Amino acid sequence: MALDRHDREKEMAAVLLSSLYADVISPEHLFKGFVRLVESADDLVIDIPDALDILALFVARAIVDDILPPSFLQSAVQGLPEGAKGHDVIHLAEKSYLSPPLHAEIVERRWGGSTHTTVELVKSKISALLNEYRESGDKAEACRCIRELNVPFFHHEVVKRALVMAMEQKNYEGLLLSLLKEAADEGLITSSQMSKGFTRLADAIDDLSLDIVNARDLLSQLITTAVKEGFLNASYTLPPPNPKSKENGDEAVNAKANLLALFKQKATDIIQEYFLSDDVGEVIRSLEELSSPHLNAVFVKKVVTLAMDRKNREKEMSSVLLSSLYAEVITSEDVAKAFLNLLETADDTALDIPDAANEFALFLARSVVDDILAPLDLDEIKEQLKPQSLGSDIVNTARALLAARHAGERILRCWGGGSGWAVDDAKDKIIKLLEEFEAGGDILEACQCIRDLDMPFFHHEVVKKSLVMAMEKQNDNLLKLLQECSNEGLITVNQMSKGFTRVADSIDDLALDIPDAKEKFDLYVENAKRQGWLMPSVNVGSKTQSLSNCEHVNDR
């Protein structure tokens, strides 16, 4: 869409792709998208005479912005027929835009640029501050320099360059990782930017291996150390390799297997808590925090697998969850891939669960009724299964269920319909008990009401609503209730932290109705830490959260 528009729109398109990279669009998909553009060059030039030059500049800009690896230039032409215009695109990008001196600055400013500070200039400042830190070892000064760059949406570059320096100069590895940990602990570099930095380095590992022989092994070690030290999310998983990339070594494969195992464990915990709470919103937030969209099919498979040997309530909840996640978090491709994997191993599952074939057929048919999968998806799944296999028979059974009279209504009620107590009901009960306490009720009675809810996994909602009500009604007595709950061990440290985090996540929206919400919340955090019912290490102040929100906006 930008090819036949003005330079302003071309620059905006380049900035947008750079902002979406890794957080929203995976490196693999971006790579494939540019390959398809190069392959379409012959068609594009018919409608847009200078399409080859513009497309070459987009390719060069993507490489300068580090969202495409330099190896793309060789990979993109391998599948092109002789004489295709795509060869001209790659030649122009390589010779006209990426070879001249100061090419990065020229490419950045070709369409006018969007800021006074170019990416190349920021990169040079980052290199300078890392070199200075390497010599001085002053973490406070280095963090100050990172903060003064005022580019929170570009902190992933700090992570990437620090890691490269650690790989090139092993004797400084501990010093550089210490800086990343300090920046993460301060909330200076967010978990999203930290993960993005590791992902960008992994995406360029083949090119880096030309200069650092054992780059893959070193990256695996750095990830292990970062997870152990706590400044890289334990659920972090390396993205799949770019097309045409070299085969991973044994160590890299083992690291990937370990990270996949961690993801599966996290997914299991999320699903089991969902079976208790029925809180779809919490699952969505938790799945987004895992930041592994390429493993969504694994999550879908785990949802169905865990429900297989449970009661009808959990089976119904699983179908409702998949329907809720569809389009917002997962795609129909994720679901189709998950069912394909499930049906390929259906024979093994049937050994442990005698009725597995019937349950799989119901899950598959329910996905079609809920419009997650199309009927044609069943045909595609069957084509990939062995003929006469149990998996193939399951697809036939699902088709028969869908072809029956009143199929939709029957399938929707196959597990009884409804998924247990509603979260909204629990929230209403919490609001009522807090309102009663706020109006002059007894603190011990309020604690008993919370205990009677019998939902310790949902106590973070009590914390959240208490804090919000305290802000709205200017009544700090509600904080005394939280302190009493903490003293009694009624609300755990984890649930307390989770509740404060929920408020911090919505503090900007609250500030629209409560002008002094941020100031109040900061006082609540300070008071909670001083009284000992919020851990000092929990970083949920409104200033930190506002920076995080700003960073997310800029990323997007």
NORKADA-V823788 format. One record per helix or strand. SS is the DSSP state (H for helix, E for strand). FROM is the first residue (numbers start at 0). TO is the last residue. If there is no record, write none. Layout:
# NORKADA-V823788
ss={SS SS}
from={FROM FROM}
to={TO TO}
This chain:
# NORKADA-V823788
ss={H E E H H H H H H H H H H H H H H H H H E E H H H H H H H H H H H H H H}
from={6 20 24 26 40 50 71 84 102 118 138 151 169 190 204 214 249 279 292 311 325 329 331 345 355 374 389 406 422 442 455 476 492 506 516 541}
to={19 20 24 38 46 63 77 96 108 135 148 167 184 202 207 228 276 289 307 324 325 329 343 351 368 382 402 411 437 452 472 486 504 512 530 554}
